[in-house]
């Protein structure tokens, strides 16, 4: 797994995780994958933000691959970033 340091995390090590692992974390936290309306952004949401459009996991995974992105995690906190 790829390790990355989060700029604002004061040395917090972020490890790349796969979509299956992200699904488990999202299930535990009540999160869903989403697109940011009017942008190319994708993120996780609880589904109550009007700026976000909830999408299914297949579309989310496709967007990750198309855009060269990966999901990174540290202690249950996830961030979508460019794949290293």
BASE-915219 format. One record per residue (C-alpha): residue in one letter; x, z, y. Coordinates in pm, whole numbers, plus 50000, padded with zeros to 5 digits. Example, Ala and Ser with C-alpha at 12.3 -4.5 7.8 and 13.67 -1.06 7.14 Angstrom:
REM residues 2
("A"; (51230; 50780; 49550)) ("S"; (51367; 50714; 49894)) 
//
This chain:
REM residues 84
("X"; (50000; 50000; 50000)) ("X"; (50110; 49917; 50350)) ("X"; (50174; 50212; 50584)) ("X"; (50129; 50193; 50959)) ("X"; (50158; 50445; 51239)) ("X"; (49857; 50479; 51468)) ("X"; (49970; 50479; 51832)) ("X"; (49730; 50750; 51945)) ("X"; (49758; 50956; 51628)) ("X"; (50091; 51121; 51712)) ("X"; (50263; 51011; 51393)) ("X"; (49950; 50992; 51176)) ("X"; (50030; 50766; 50880)) ("X"; (49767; 50502; 50815)) ("X"; (49760; 50353; 50466)) ("X"; (49599; 50020; 50388)) ("X"; (49295; 50059; 50162)) ("X"; (49081; 49804; 49983)) ("X"; (48715; 49732; 50055)) ("X"; (48598; 49930; 49750)) ("X"; (48769; 50243; 49880)) ("X"; (48624; 50181; 50228)) ("X"; (48277; 50150; 50072)) ("X"; (48316; 50494; 49912)) ("X"; (48431; 50653; 50238)) ("X"; (48148; 50482; 50428)) ("X"; (47894; 50600; 50172)) ("X"; (48012; 50961; 50213)) ("X"; (47999; 50936; 50594)) ("X"; (47681; 50730; 50630)) ("X"; (47867; 50431; 50777)) ("X"; (47797; 50057; 50744)) ("X"; (48004; 49749; 50830)) ("X"; (47906; 49574; 51153)) ("X"; (47992; 49294; 51395)) ("X"; (48020; 49364; 51767)) ("X"; (47763; 49134; 51930)) ("X"; (47912; 48866; 52153)) ("X"; (48269; 48925; 52030)) ("X"; (48479; 48863; 51721)) ("X"; (48511; 49238; 51662)) ("X"; (48411; 49417; 51343)) ("X"; (48389; 49788; 51284)) ("X"; (48202; 50064; 51103)) ("X"; (47880; 50211; 51242)) ("X"; (47603; 50455; 51160)) ("X"; (47367; 50170; 51254)) ("X"; (47217; 50304; 51575)) ("X"; (47424; 50117; 51837)) ("X"; (47243; 49818; 51994)) ("X"; (47578; 49646; 52062)) ("X"; (47645; 49625; 51688)) ("X"; (47487; 49409; 51419)) ("X"; (47500; 49565; 51071)) ("X"; (47625; 49314; 50812)) ("X"; (47657; 49321; 50434)) ("X"; (47983; 49401; 50259)) ("X"; (48036; 49043; 50139)) ("X"; (48027; 48910; 50497)) ("X"; (48248; 49197; 50613)) ("X"; (48510; 49123; 50347)) ("X"; (48498; 48751; 50431)) ("X"; (48556; 48826; 50801)) ("X"; (48850; 49053; 50717)) ("X"; (49017; 48774; 50519)) ("X"; (48941; 48500; 50774)) ("X"; (49085; 48705; 51059)) ("X"; (49387; 48846; 50874)) ("X"; (49260; 49202; 50907)) ("X"; (49287; 49504; 50681)) ("X"; (49133; 49851; 50667)) ("X"; (49368; 50142; 50721)) ("X"; (49284; 50505; 50649)) ("X"; (49421; 50852; 50710)) ("X"; (49233; 51168; 50608)) ("X"; (48898; 50984; 50596)) ("X"; (48947; 50820; 50936)) ("X"; (48942; 50440; 50911)) ("X"; (49062; 50169; 51147)) ("X"; (49052; 49790; 51117)) ("X"; (49378; 49629; 51226)) ("X"; (49582; 49314; 51179)) ("X"; (49725; 49301; 50829)) ("X"; (50099; 49369; 50818)) 
//
